[in-house]
Amino acid sequence: MSPRRLYRGAAVAEAITWALLLTGMFLKYVTETTELGVQVFGMVHGVVFIAYCLATGLLWVDQRWPVSRLALGLFAAVPPFATVPFERYAERSGLLGDSWRLRTGSPTGLLEKIAAWLLRRPAQGALVGLVAVLGLTGVALVVGPPV
């Protein structure tokens, strides 16, 4: 999977889960019919939010984004639906490559070495990503919902 495809998928998934969560909030707070939408879609959105943030971090390392683009990409996950315009901006700005630089290039520094290891072993990298998402979701559940 290319960086472009991974990021587009993560951005769209994050926006879709925002829509589902907002629908759940509408049902809970406006129609006062059910809390189930917030309970279910809140968890789904949280998991996808974490996955999007991890994908943003991976692209920051691999594609050598400036820290300002990393910050903008992470901030885009906060307002509803902002990940899609940011992904389009990243595409137009040449921030998303067709291939992973670190899959074949020489990594420098700890973060690049970790990213290179993950990218050169796609099955293990996907497993590590899944464990990271689940672990961070667990931490978020322990910390509790945003106030």
C-alpha positions in Angstrom: 0.0 0.0 0.0 1.4 3.4 -1.0 1.6 6.3 1.4 -1.0 8.1 -0.7 -3.5 5.3 -0.4 -2.9 4.7 3.3 -3.4 8.4 4.1 -6.4 8.8 1.9 -8.1 5.8 3.5 -7.3 7.0 7.0 -8.5 10.5 6.3 -11.8 9.3 4.8 -12.4 6.8 7.5 -11.8 9.4 10.2 -14.3 11.7 8.5 -16.9 9.0 8.2 -16.6 8.1 11.8 -17.0 11.8 12.7 -20.3 11.7 10.7 -21.4 8.6 12.6 -20.5 10.1 16.0 -22.3 13.3 15.2 -25.4 11.3 14.1 -25.2 9.5 17.5 -24.9 12.8 19.3 -28.0 14.1 17.4 -30.0 11.1 18.5 -28.8 11.4 22.1 -29.0 15.2 22.7 -31.6 16.5 20.2 -34.1 13.7 19.7 -33.3 12.1 23.1 -34.1 8.7 21.7 -31.0 6.7 22.3 -27.4 6.9 23.7 -26.3 3.8 21.7 -25.0 5.8 18.7 -22.6 7.8 21.0 -21.5 4.7 22.8 -20.8 2.7 19.7 -19.7 5.4 17.2 -17.7 7.2 19.9 -15.5 4.1 20.4 -15.2 3.5 16.6 -14.3 7.2 16.1 -11.7 7.0 18.9 -10.0 4.0 17.4 -10.0 5.5 13.9 -8.8 8.8 15.3 -5.8 7.1 16.8 -5.1 5.1 13.6 -5.2 8.4 11.6 -2.8 10.1 14.0 -0.4 7.1 13.8 -0.6 7.2 10.0 0.2 10.9 10.1 3.2 10.3 12.2 4.5 7.5 9.9 4.1 9.8 6.9 5.9 12.6 8.8 8.9 10.4 9.3 8.9 8.6 5.9 8.1 11.5 3.7 10.2 14.0 5.7 7.3 16.4 6.4 8.2 19.5 8.3 7.0 19.6 11.9 4.5 22.2 10.9 2.8 19.8 8.5 2.8 17.1 11.2 1.1 19.5 13.6 -1.4 20.6 10.9 -2.2 16.9 10.0 -2.8 16.0 13.6 -4.9 19.1 14.2 -7.0 18.2 11.2 -8.3 15.2 13.2 -10.0 17.5 15.8 -12.6 19.4 13.8 -15.2 17.2 12.1 -14.3 16.3 8.5 -11.1 18.3 8.3 -8.9 15.3 7.6 -10.2 15.1 4.0 -9.3 18.7 3.0 -5.9 18.2 4.7 -5.3 15.0 2.8 -6.2 16.8 -0.5 -3.8 19.6 0.5 -1.1 17.1 1.3 -1.7 15.5 -2.1 -1.5 18.8 -4.0 1.6 19.9 -2.1 3.5 16.7 -2.9 3.6 15.5 0.7 2.2 12.1 -0.2 4.5 9.9 -2.3 3.8 6.9 -4.5 6.2 4.8 -2.6 7.7 4.6 0.9 11.1 6.3 1.0 12.4 4.2 3.9 11.4 0.8 2.3 14.6 1.0 0.3 16.4 4.1 1.5 18.9 4.4 4.3 17.4 5.5 7.6 19.1 8.0 9.8 18.0 8.5 13.4 15.9 6.3 15.7 12.5 7.3 14.3 13.6 6.6 10.7 15.1 3.2 11.7 11.8 2.2 13.4 9.7 3.3 10.4 12.1 1.5 8.0 11.8 -1.7 10.0 7.9 -1.4 10.0 7.8 -0.6 6.3 10.2 -3.3 5.2 8.2 -6.0 7.0 4.6 -5.2 6.1 2.9 -8.0 8.0 4.8 -7.3 11.2 4.4 -3.5 10.6 0.6 -4.0 10.3 0.6 -6.1 13.4 2.6 -3.5 15.3 0.3 -0.8 14.1 -2.8 -2.8 15.2 -1.2 -3.4 18.6 -0.3 0.4 18.9 -3.9 1.4 18.0 -5.3 -1.1 20.6 -2.8 -0.1 23.2 -3.5 3.6 22.8 -7.2 2.9 22.8 -6.8 1.1 26.1 -4.9 4.1 27.5 -7.7 6.4 26.3 -10.3 4.2 28.0 -8.4 4.3 31.3 -7.9 8.1 31.1 -11.6 8.5 30.3 -13.6 10.6 27.8 -12.8 14.1 27.0 -14.4 16.7 29.2 
